[in-house]
Amino acid sequence: MRRTLAARHDRFPLSRPFRIARGVKTAADVVTVEIGEDGVVGRGEGVPYPRYGESIESALAAIGEARGAIEAGAGREDLLPIMPAGAARNAVDCALWDLEARLSGKAVGDPLRPVVSALTIGIDTPEAMAAAARDAGGAPLLKVKVDAEEPAARIRAVRAAAPDAALIVDPNESWDQHLLATMQDALVAARVDLLEQPVSANDDSWLEHFISAVPICADEAVHVAADLDRVAARYQAVNVKLDKSGGLTEALELAREARARGLKLMTGCMISSSLSIAPAFQIATLSDFVDLDGPLWLAEDRPGGVRDESGLLYPPAAGFWGTG
């Protein structure tokens, strides 16, 4: 066995700006990893996130530091002590899953099926957000991005434009305790199904004593299974993202442990190509809420990627990732 590892920065321009409480994105910057063995190549992708102190450069450096072990044959479990959870390990872990599937001829997990995935409404004026909700064409699940400026008006506008859709509201840590309390009636009136990380993950201990009318989902507050003892006392759901957990291997453990604690599950993603989304389908099949529309924001995805039909997300083409 002789292994080779290649890692590079790929950039995918967006078809339109993506605005959340932290700012605006116009392109998806990802790290692509390819691991070759016996003439077979497995691929993985990670999206470094500045919120967690990551960059393209730091992710490539982390992969470079682990290169020797990976090329010497390190497996997915071997990565856990030598690479921290994050985008770099995610790209390597998912490349190893893909490589294993291709070498064995056995697909990762059960055959994939389409899933209902949220279509995201970025922050804009209430009128523009209502128009985006109407443009979603009756999608069954919408994710509404808000910040601390007029969140109730924006949520009401989306609900009026999409009266039958389930709603996830995501303030991306931009609210405080007072705003969360004052927003309770508006969330109930808009029939919001899930509120994702409304307050800072660095100052959320008071949630242990806060009774919310809408289930609150941990995103930035949860990365790996070891976080759950703390998180389970403060949140009612967790958002499992491969870029936070450091790959599908840890994400599956996080999902199992969250279920064991009675927490609801959400599968999320960064703005990415379909190479990030393909392995996340394994978590999506276990989840109550799915938010994997990252590639739908791209001007051009990788060939053979996911496709959306009015909120129903179809997995990538056979042979794209992990299909043996």
C-alpha angles and dihedrals in degrees: 000000000000119000129199128191128200125180129182144164115254124186126204116190115222123239089228136002117281112214126191133157091279097053144278129308124202098173140026112236111197141170114233119201126194121188117191128198130166091349093308123112128205121197135207137170135209131187112212110217122207090210086071096042094260131138136171089258095050092047093051089047092052091051090048091053091053094043095100094054093043095049089046089060107271111169131214095273090048090061094063097078097035101046126042121233110275146086096309094055090042092059092049095042093051091046088055092050089052092046092050091051093050094046094047098038088228118121122233108260127328123332109288123245132190115276134201103253128184120254109217124232108203124215113282138124114314089250094052092046090051089051090051090051091052090048089057086079101227096315109179096226130039130182113211117205114208140162132197094288114091096330094159093052092049093048092047091050093053092046092051091051094045106032096167102042124104109241134218114187117204120188092172093227093307098124129080131211094272095050092047090053094047092047095059096094092046092051091051093046090052091048093235111188100197136012112208121211098321095173136040115289086217092061108033105110090108089066086080087076099033118104109207124196088214124048112259119220123208115227114149088024095064129053109146139014092264089067094062100086088062097036097048091064092055107034139043097211139024131218109222112206122174092217090059097042094045098244145334093294094064093033091061090051091048091051093049094048092046091053090049088058093051095251124146117243131230126180114213141173145193123246097285146132123276090266087076092046100049095072091040088065086075089064093039091064088060097045138099092209128029126198108175102135095119095115092049088073093059123102087218128008128201111284113272095021132143124302132204129218110186094316098325107115117208119206121246122278120281111280095025096109137344097352099119 
